[in-house]
Amino acid sequence: MTSPRLLAAVALALTACTDHCGCGAGAAARTPTPTAKAAPAYKLMQRTLTVEEVERQVWRPGVQARFEPTTVAEREALARLVPAMARAARGAAAPDLPAWNDTAHDVGFRVEEWQVAGGRYWALVELPERRRGAGAYLFRVAAGTPPARTLLLEAPHAYYDVGTGPLAAAIFFDPPPGAAPAALFTNTIHRYQAADGTKLKRPDSPADVCHNPDHVFTTATTAFADAIGGVTVVQLHGFGSDDDSDLAGVAAVVSAGDAATSSPRSAAVAVALARVLGDGVRRFPEEVDRLGATTNVQVRALRRVAGADLVHVEMSGDVRAGLRRDPARRGSFAAALLGAVVEAP
């Protein structure tokens, strides 16, 4: 006959095992308490904007800002955020805007969701109180089949190359059929802006996103290209007119950033743009030896990304002004430029 004391001891042992060891039927029957997801720390901004309102949000005309050097924390954060946002915008991953927004706030950015001209976009922009030239990064939330070649449109010198920012925005939000850029990246401070607020023209200006290898703009560009694959970056630039220079009569210079030769894609773009802009379009280096983007840090960085390249388009002041004034001509320009990129071998 089993002793009552022995039965009690066995029962006590089983209870202890169930509660502390995770063994036995009691452990299997317990339902673990789910870990609660942390509430977002910051409210997600949602806006309905016109293209003109986007321009005011991104470039803040009339608002003075002081340049601050890019930090390691900023570069690390955007190296995570940009791929996540790019993949989710294409439908290749689940979006998590509240979590992105919390991460962005930690490094002086915020994530916003925009409705512009009937389309949906995600914007990674500087906090208004921390404008320091870190750039703005806009993603198209795609509806439908993306182009055969992914396009990243950039306006890196929006304040200095007058008109290139609004031109890029107009093309991005009203793209030609079959060649809609997946994203638009742009600078948010004058390329020669100094930390004290003055402007000093120099080749190594840290505010110049195309010539500062440590700027977060390059981190974002390469992170996008690496995450998506098969990306062509199209940069819009401008040059001043000077009838006495060797650029007299030149409407545009198209380059792949290679001092030795055009790429098949940049050559195709030059041919396509000549149909719109006339015979003033030149290929670098075959037809002109200037404005070739050979010191452009995005060109250099993209050489390390498989399947990525860059087409650099310099436009005269007259061309930029004409494209801004004439929506039909701008549409033809965008179709020629982006269509050639998508269709080139």
Steps between C-alpha positions, in 0.01 A plus 500: 500500500638837401569736786297825497826682582661351187204604284525853634871512423442382144227760449728775633779394268270500196371845590851637534602353165195643326554847639877533472646240266272528198449121491194278520143541381450816707767688303354396165156618606617846602441776244796738483418865543559675167761773498325830449630706206635832616278793411651744250690776670415760237185580306511419129435807286256452210448776243318568174721735298528664162832479318566863590435423867744208480763739368443732796518209743823362354700810406351756744561813289585799714588290806865529600675183614852427618686200370589221743732212403343159461538277804573128521161452668323669207679286247429179691132590543448584132688188397218311675205726423551558128507129401201424722297786355608427142408131517167565673411775252536241221286248687794270572477536880250606763512869593541615859470877485468557876820305571681676215386833639640419845836401349503812285430731794803363683725654232314823422263377226137401485290280274188647341232354276393727213220504246613702198308531173307181575811296585632367830854572619719455805736779592810479717574863584690706754319614813400865442695610805812311382543607139873459436538374143459127557274460196144388424405154375160437335365157404217419260263243651459306179171398350545269204800351323826691550719586198745241370782717635462661841551878490628713786466867410731746678532879518820541703551875447145635519601844629810556288393340170193722483181325397625142529310435824155606373572329167580173676188532716280567198638193321477281810137579577390500135721236336476366145310172455712194568794695645396627842798554733475289815647778714619859501803600710608861535719733701347738755765770529714702259804302385738771625325573829738510798431419862485870588232567237727663242558365148857433387561352155763227525549156343498313833190661652359253757144611421541384138341155496671411170851567627490405869551122525388500864162662436194291582367572147750249360408249770135529399579471128709185530264345758210544258693356205630206700156416643306516173754389237503602134491871582598798289545829683405798283647826629380838374754785504542841339780717365526873441494652154807677367513587131880523510550153640528165327144431618347766275204345320498192727154409632595197707792274585430134570754286683544170680775649719772314311794703366564237230163445334124533508303200620240341270233652725640854509552489122139391449383787722702752296340378177151516653550849646627632167157424355348736755769762559659511155860463390643671809516173694855373559643171627783506751786430429461440126353839405587728794767480767317676785217426744563128494440418870837330530537621861141419597502282813172325413656384172793353690286339769259340251788324326512274804131407468423218259261597222499873586606797289447875468399737222606860563313771309625860497259756350551861399307774674284558192406132484408488868291815475321373189417165659355669805284736292366243253333189648469334157870544425583379851288190440686429175833551676406261783374236259819518295733499800336233713375293207855473364629388840235228528537376142879511464684165511 
